[in-house]
Amino acid sequence: MYVRHLTVADFRSYAAADLALEPGVSTLVGLNGQGKTNLVEAIGYLASLSSHRVATDAPLVRAGASQAVVRAAVVRDGRESLVELEINPGRSNRARLNRAALTRPRDVLGTVRTVLFAPEDLALVKGDPAERRRFLDDLLVARQPRWAGVRADYDKIVKQRGALLKSAAPVLRRPGRRSRRDEARVPEGVSAEDSRESALHTLAVWDAQLAQVGATLLYARLRLLRDLRPHLAESYAAVSAGTAAAAVTYRSSLREASAAALANGEVPEIEDLRLELLASLEEVRDAEVERGVCLVGPHRDDLVITLGDLPAKGYASHGESWSLALGLKLAAYRLLRHDLGDDPVLVLDDVFAELDSGRRERLAGLIADCEQVLITAAVPEDVPESLAGKRFAVTTGEVRPS
């Protein structure tokens, strides 16, 4: 797979830009702040419907414009597809595939597949659990786009269940735990116990939905992680040339015995995970009511990345952390290549400037056979000579071949 042509309108710093690309290596060269990353960000957005830099769509639209458009011609197995996204902050985005309007933007997922590595990805090692969960879920969607719908459904359930825990907390608390203020908030003409039973029934409905969809998502994550582990070990070893081995385990919010089994690499069946989620929810019911948040489920889980016998977070050096983050992305690339039978587009955004000469050359050797690699760099000297290819100069929102 490769992107043959990219067009953007009112995207980030660009009123308009066209970029003709080819298979192999293409490098965008320009000083910081000139708009290099904006172009690869646009390609990444087509692949994932999200940005690796910001959490919302509003910053993607050029100042003063009401919408942005990103369009790309993508070639796969000799057949070309045209994919287009219209970004409308505050309103529904729109998507077209081969000029036909789609019902939902997520229906374009899978048309473009990318693996993007950027300085922000250091958060995979040093950042919060949400960064690692997002990495895993994004890879799920890249592998099989239908998981976007499962993830969206799960997020809605957690949001609704959390809202219930907050709003119904006064009546959900056990009688001995209620304050006079809680009693005063019970609806007039309804006994406190009847109100509690009604709220518990509603919570049980949300528990069942969270357990069903959450078990499906958790099962998919565990299978994905099982397949990813060997690729991570190989990729990290190849990039770092170090002696310590890299590994990753799943830290679950389930009850202790089940969490330990998942950390050891077990992948239970979906029904077993569903029952365990229900039991775990029951165990933390009082704590959830007191805090007004969902304490069990895939949204509370984490990946533990280790280097040798130590957790990478807090122990790995800066160089080791970079190699681990890069190893995770290269592992994702290898997994998608193996699963899909063709190469996703590999994007390296301002990466080589952060690597020493040894890691630069090892990385260059690892990606030399990729179908398409897009690189951004502040100066040409940051990119190894072995990655010679088409180059573009980027200055103040203008891009041209150099």
GUNU-406420 format. One line per field, with one value per residue (C-alpha): residue number from 1; residue in one letter; x, y, z. Coordinates in steps of 0.25 Angstrom, whole numbers. Layout:
# GUNU-406420
num: (NUM | ...)
residuo: (A | ...)
X: (X | ...)
Y: (Y | ...)
Z: (Z | ...)
END
This chain:
# GUNU-406420
num: (1 | 2 | 3 | 4 | 5 | 6 | 7 | 8 | 9 | 10 | 11 | 12 | 13 | 14 | 15 | 16 | 17 | 18 | 19 | 20 | 21 | 22 | 23 | 24 | 25 | 26 | 27 | 28 | 29 | 30 | 31 | 32 | 33 | 34 | 35 | 36 | 37 | 38 | 39 | 40 | 41 | 42 | 43 | 44 | 45 | 46 | 47 | 48 | 49 | 50 | 51 | 52 | 53 | 54 | 55 | 56 | 57 | 58 | 59 | 60 | 61 | 62 | 63 | 64 | 65 | 66 | 67 | 68 | 69 | 70 | 71 | 72 | 73 | 74 | 75 | 76 | 77 | 78 | 79 | 80 | 81 | 82 | 83 | 84 | 85 | 86 | 87 | 88 | 89 | 90 | 91 | 92 | 93 | 94 | 95 | 96 | 97 | 98 | 99 | 100 | 101 | 102 | 103 | 104 | 105 | 106 | 107 | 108 | 109 | 110 | 111 | 112 | 113 | 114 | 115 | 116 | 117 | 118 | 119 | 120 | 121 | 122 | 123 | 124 | 125 | 126 | 127 | 128 | 129 | 130 | 131 | 132 | 133 | 134 | 135 | 136 | 137 | 138 | 139 | 140 | 141 | 142 | 143 | 144 | 145 | 146 | 147 | 148 | 149 | 150 | 151 | 152 | 153 | 154 | 155 | 156 | 157 | 158 | 159 | 160 | 161 | 162 | 163 | 164 | 165 | 166 | 167 | 168 | 169 | 170 | 171 | 172 | 173 | 174 | 175 | 176 | 177 | 178 | 179 | 180 | 181 | 182 | 183 | 184 | 185 | 186 | 187 | 188 | 189 | 190 | 191 | 192 | 193 | 194 | 195 | 196 | 197 | 198 | 199 | 200 | 201 | 202 | 203 | 204 | 205 | 206 | 207 | 208 | 209 | 210 | 211 | 212 | 213 | 214 | 215 | 216 | 217 | 218 | 219 | 220 | 221 | 222 | 223 | 224 | 225 | 226 | 227 | 228 | 229 | 230 | 231 | 232 | 233 | 234 | 235 | 236 | 237 | 238 | 239 | 240 | 241 | 242 | 243 | 244 | 245 | 246 | 247 | 248 | 249 | 250 | 251 | 252 | 253 | 254 | 255 | 256 | 257 | 258 | 259 | 260 | 261 | 262 | 263 | 264 | 265 | 266 | 267 | 268 | 269 | 270 | 271 | 272 | 273 | 274 | 275 | 276 | 277 | 278 | 279 | 280 | 281 | 282 | 283 | 284 | 285 | 286 | 287 | 288 | 289 | 290 | 291 | 292 | 293 | 294 | 295 | 296 | 297 | 298 | 299 | 300 | 301 | 302 | 303 | 304 | 305 | 306 | 307 | 308 | 309 | 310 | 311 | 312 | 313 | 314 | 315 | 316 | 317 | 318 | 319 | 320 | 321 | 322 | 323 | 324 | 325 | 326 | 327 | 328 | 329 | 330 | 331 | 332 | 333 | 334 | 335 | 336 | 337 | 338 | 339 | 340 | 341 | 342 | 343 | 344 | 345 | 346 | 347 | 348 | 349 | 350 | 351 | 352 | 353 | 354 | 355 | 356 | 357 | 358 | 359 | 360 | 361 | 362 | 363 | 364 | 365 | 366 | 367 | 368 | 369 | 370 | 371 | 372 | 373 | 374 | 375 | 376 | 377 | 378 | 379 | 380 | 381 | 382 | 383 | 384 | 385 | 386 | 387 | 388 | 389 | 390 | 391 | 392 | 393 | 394 | 395 | 396 | 397 | 398 | 399 | 400 | 401 | 402)
residuo: (M | Y | V | R | H | L | T | V | A | D | F | R | S | Y | A | A | A | D | L | A | L | E | P | G | V | S | T | L | V | G | L | N | G | Q | G | K | T | N | L | V | E | A | I | G | Y | L | A | S | L | S | S | H | R | V | A | T | D | A | P | L | V | R | A | G | A | S | Q | A | V | V | R | A | A | V | V | R | D | G | R | E | S | L | V | E | L | E | I | N | P | G | R | S | N | R | A | R | L | N | R | A | A | L | T | R | P | R | D | V | L | G | T | V | R | T | V | L | F | A | P | E | D | L | A | L | V | K | G | D | P | A | E | R | R | R | F | L | D | D | L | L | V | A | R | Q | P | R | W | A | G | V | R | A | D | Y | D | K | I | V | K | Q | R | G | A | L | L | K | S | A | A | P | V | L | R | R | P | G | R | R | S | R | R | D | E | A | R | V | P | E | G | V | S | A | E | D | S | R | E | S | A | L | H | T | L | A | V | W | D | A | Q | L | A | Q | V | G | A | T | L | L | Y | A | R | L | R | L | L | R | D | L | R | P | H | L | A | E | S | Y | A | A | V | S | A | G | T | A | A | A | A | V | T | Y | R | S | S | L | R | E | A | S | A | A | A | L | A | N | G | E | V | P | E | I | E | D | L | R | L | E | L | L | A | S | L | E | E | V | R | D | A | E | V | E | R | G | V | C | L | V | G | P | H | R | D | D | L | V | I | T | L | G | D | L | P | A | K | G | Y | A | S | H | G | E | S | W | S | L | A | L | G | L | K | L | A | A | Y | R | L | L | R | H | D | L | G | D | D | P | V | L | V | L | D | D | V | F | A | E | L | D | S | G | R | R | E | R | L | A | G | L | I | A | D | C | E | Q | V | L | I | T | A | A | V | P | E | D | V | P | E | S | L | A | G | K | R | F | A | V | T | T | G | E | V | R | P | S)
X: (0 | 5 | -1 | 0 | -5 | -9 | -18 | -22 | -30 | -31 | -24 | -15 | -5 | -9 | -20 | -17 | -6 | -3 | 7 | 10 | 17 | 23 | 26 | 40 | 45 | 40 | 46 | 39 | 51 | 48 | 51 | 42 | 29 | 28 | 17 | 24 | 17 | 4 | 5 | 8 | -3 | -13 | -9 | -10 | -24 | -29 | -24 | -29 | -39 | -31 | -18 | -5 | -4 | -17 | -30 | -40 | -42 | -43 | -28 | -28 | -36 | -28 | -31 | -42 | -48 | -60 | -56 | -44 | -43 | -32 | -32 | -23 | -21 | -17 | -11 | -13 | -10 | -10 | -24 | -26 | -36 | -39 | -43 | -47 | -51 | -58 | -54 | -65 | -62 | -75 | -82 | -82 | -70 | -73 | -66 | -66 | -59 | -57 | -66 | -78 | -83 | -82 | -92 | -81 | -67 | -62 | -66 | -53 | -44 | -35 | -34 | -22 | -13 | -1 | 8 | 13 | 25 | 27 | 33 | 20 | 21 | 31 | 18 | 16 | 27 | 27 | 13 | -1 | -8 | -17 | -6 | -3 | -18 | -20 | -8 | -14 | -28 | -23 | -15 | -27 | -35 | -23 | -23 | -39 | -47 | -59 | -53 | -55 | -70 | -67 | -58 | -69 | -80 | -71 | -68 | -82 | -86 | -75 | -80 | -94 | -91 | -82 | -93 | -103 | -93 | -91 | -106 | -111 | -100 | -110 | -119 | -109 | -102 | -105 | -114 | -103 | -94 | -105 | -104 | -116 | -113 | -114 | -127 | -132 | -129 | -139 | -151 | -163 | -173 | -163 | -157 | -141 | -141 | -150 | -141 | -129 | -135 | -139 | -125 | -119 | -127 | -123 | -108 | -110 | -114 | -102 | -93 | -98 | -95 | -81 | -78 | -82 | -76 | -64 | -61 | -61 | -51 | -42 | -42 | -37 | -27 | -21 | -20 | -14 | -4 | 0 | 3 | 10 | 20 | 30 | 30 | 34 | 45 | 51 | 49 | 55 | 67 | 69 | 68 | 76 | 86 | 85 | 86 | 73 | 61 | 48 | 34 | 20 | 9 | -5 | -9 | -24 | -34 | -41 | -40 | -26 | -25 | -31 | -22 | -10 | -14 | -15 | -2 | 4 | -1 | -14 | -25 | -39 | -51 | -61 | -71 | -61 | -57 | -71 | -74 | -61 | -64 | -78 | -72 | -61 | -72 | -80 | -67 | -64 | -79 | -78 | -65 | -71 | -83 | -74 | -65 | -76 | -67 | -65 | -54 | -54 | -52 | -43 | -43 | -36 | -25 | -11 | 1 | 14 | 26 | 39 | 53 | 60 | 54 | 50 | 39 | 43 | 35 | 44 | 56 | 59 | 69 | 64 | 71 | 65 | 51 | 53 | 57 | 45 | 35 | 41 | 41 | 26 | 23 | 32 | 25 | 12 | 17 | 22 | 9 | 1 | 10 | 9 | -7 | -11 | -1 | 4 | 11 | 4 | 10 | 22 | 22 | 35 | 32 | 44 | 50 | 65 | 69 | 66 | 74 | 89 | 97 | 96 | 81 | 79 | 87 | 80 | 66 | 70 | 74 | 60 | 52 | 59 | 49 | 36 | 27 | 26 | 33 | 30 | 40 | 40 | 54 | 58 | 71 | 75 | 87 | 78 | 74 | 83 | 89 | 84 | 70 | 71 | 59 | 49 | 51 | 42 | 45 | 34 | 34 | 23 | 12 | 17 | 23 | 31 | 40 | 55)
Y: (0 | 14 | 28 | 33 | 47 | 56 | 68 | 77 | 90 | 98 | 88 | 93 | 104 | 100 | 108 | 98 | 88 | 76 | 66 | 55 | 43 | 30 | 17 | 16 | 27 | 42 | 52 | 66 | 75 | 89 | 96 | 94 | 101 | 101 | 90 | 77 | 70 | 75 | 67 | 54 | 57 | 58 | 44 | 39 | 45 | 38 | 25 | 26 | 38 | 44 | 52 | 48 | 62 | 67 | 61 | 69 | 73 | 88 | 91 | 83 | 94 | 106 | 119 | 126 | 114 | 106 | 93 | 85 | 75 | 64 | 55 | 44 | 34 | 21 | 9 | -5 | -17 | -9 | -3 | 12 | 17 | 32 | 35 | 48 | 54 | 67 | 71 | 80 | 84 | 84 | 77 | 63 | 60 | 55 | 44 | 40 | 27 | 28 | 40 | 33 | 38 | 29 | 28 | 29 | 34 | 21 | 14 | 19 | 12 | 1 | 9 | 15 | 8 | 15 | 13 | 26 | 29 | 43 | 49 | 49 | 34 | 35 | 35 | 20 | 18 | 30 | 34 | 31 | 17 | 24 | 26 | 11 | 7 | 16 | 10 | -4 | 0 | 8 | -5 | -13 | -4 | -4 | -19 | -20 | -7 | -13 | -11 | 4 | 1 | -8 | 3 | 14 | 5 | 2 | 17 | 21 | 10 | 15 | 29 | 26 | 17 | 27 | 37 | 28 | 25 | 40 | 44 | 32 | 32 | 37 | 26 | 15 | 16 | 6 | 10 | 11 | 20 | 30 | 44 | 53 | 61 | 47 | 44 | 58 | 56 | 44 | 47 | 51 | 40 | 29 | 21 | 21 | 6 | 6 | 17 | 9 | -4 | 4 | 10 | -4 | -10 | 1 | -1 | -16 | -13 | -4 | -15 | -25 | -17 | -13 | -27 | -32 | -21 | -20 | -35 | -34 | -23 | -29 | -42 | -35 | -27 | -40 | -47 | -35 | -34 | -49 | -47 | -34 | -39 | -46 | -35 | -25 | -34 | -35 | -20 | -14 | -24 | -19 | -4 | -4 | -15 | -16 | -28 | -26 | -32 | -24 | -30 | -25 | -30 | -27 | -20 | -23 | -16 | -30 | -37 | -41 | -55 | -52 | -40 | -49 | -59 | -49 | -43 | -57 | -57 | -65 | -62 | -67 | -68 | -56 | -63 | -65 | -51 | -46 | -54 | -49 | -34 | -36 | -42 | -31 | -20 | -26 | -26 | -11 | -6 | 2 | 8 | 12 | 18 | 26 | 31 | 32 | 26 | 12 | 5 | -8 | -10 | -9 | 7 | 4 | -5 | -3 | -9 | -11 | -10 | -16 | -16 | -28 | -30 | -15 | -7 | 3 | 14 | 21 | 12 | 12 | 23 | 33 | 26 | 13 | 19 | 24 | 10 | 4 | 13 | 11 | -4 | -4 | 4 | -5 | -17 | -12 | -10 | -24 | -30 | -22 | -26 | -41 | -40 | -32 | -37 | -23 | -12 | 0 | 13 | 16 | 30 | 35 | 49 | 56 | 43 | 43 | 55 | 48 | 36 | 34 | 30 | 15 | 15 | 23 | 13 | 1 | 7 | 11 | -4 | -9 | 0 | -1 | -11 | -4 | -1 | 14 | 22 | 37 | 44 | 58 | 65 | 79 | 77 | 67 | 62 | 56 | 45 | 34 | 34 | 20 | 25 | 33 | 36 | 47 | 60 | 72 | 86 | 91 | 106 | 114 | 105 | 103 | 89 | 87 | 76 | 79)
Z: (0 | -3 | -4 | -18 | -16 | -4 | -4 | 8 | 9 | 21 | 29 | 40 | 34 | 19 | 11 | 1 | -2 | -12 | -10 | -21 | -15 | -19 | -13 | -5 | 3 | 3 | 12 | 16 | 20 | 27 | 39 | 51 | 50 | 35 | 34 | 31 | 42 | 37 | 24 | 31 | 41 | 30 | 25 | 39 | 41 | 29 | 35 | 49 | 49 | 60 | 61 | 68 | 74 | 79 | 85 | 77 | 63 | 65 | 64 | 51 | 44 | 39 | 47 | 40 | 33 | 36 | 32 | 26 | 15 | 14 | 1 | -3 | -15 | -9 | -17 | -12 | -20 | -33 | -30 | -27 | -17 | -14 | 1 | 6 | 20 | 23 | 37 | 43 | 58 | 66 | 55 | 49 | 40 | 26 | 18 | 3 | -3 | -18 | -18 | -12 | 2 | 13 | 25 | 36 | 35 | 41 | 29 | 22 | 33 | 26 | 13 | 18 | 28 | 35 | 46 | 51 | 60 | 66 | 78 | 85 | 85 | 96 | 105 | 102 | 111 | 121 | 120 | 126 | 124 | 114 | 104 | 104 | 104 | 92 | 85 | 87 | 82 | 70 | 66 | 68 | 58 | 48 | 49 | 47 | 46 | 52 | 66 | 64 | 66 | 79 | 85 | 82 | 89 | 101 | 103 | 102 | 113 | 122 | 121 | 124 | 135 | 141 | 140 | 147 | 159 | 161 | 160 | 168 | 179 | 190 | 188 | 184 | 197 | 208 | 219 | 229 | 220 | 216 | 222 | 225 | 212 | 204 | 211 | 207 | 193 | 192 | 183 | 191 | 193 | 190 | 201 | 202 | 200 | 188 | 181 | 184 | 178 | 166 | 164 | 167 | 156 | 146 | 150 | 148 | 133 | 131 | 138 | 128 | 116 | 121 | 124 | 110 | 102 | 112 | 111 | 96 | 96 | 106 | 99 | 86 | 94 | 100 | 87 | 80 | 91 | 90 | 75 | 77 | 88 | 79 | 69 | 81 | 86 | 72 | 68 | 81 | 80 | 66 | 69 | 82 | 80 | 95 | 104 | 112 | 106 | 104 | 108 | 111 | 120 | 122 | 136 | 138 | 147 | 150 | 163 | 168 | 163 | 149 | 148 | 151 | 140 | 130 | 133 | 131 | 117 | 118 | 109 | 115 | 106 | 105 | 114 | 125 | 124 | 124 | 137 | 143 | 140 | 147 | 159 | 159 | 158 | 169 | 178 | 176 | 177 | 189 | 185 | 172 | 178 | 188 | 177 | 166 | 155 | 148 | 155 | 147 | 132 | 120 | 122 | 135 | 130 | 126 | 119 | 127 | 118 | 124 | 121 | 126 | 140 | 143 | 138 | 127 | 133 | 144 | 141 | 126 | 121 | 111 | 100 | 104 | 105 | 91 | 86 | 94 | 88 | 74 | 76 | 79 | 67 | 58 | 65 | 61 | 47 | 46 | 51 | 41 | 30 | 34 | 36 | 24 | 14 | 10 | 16 | 23 | 21 | 31 | 36 | 44 | 49 | 53 | 59 | 54 | 61 | 74 | 71 | 72 | 60 | 63 | 65 | 52 | 44 | 50 | 48 | 34 | 31 | 37 | 28 | 15 | 9 | 14 | 2 | 6 | 17 | 19 | 28 | 33 | 37 | 41 | 33 | 22 | 30 | 41 | 31 | 27 | 13 | 11 | 12 | -1 | -8 | -12 | -4 | -2 | 4 | 13 | 16 | 23 | 18 | 4 | 0 | -13 | -19 | -15)
END
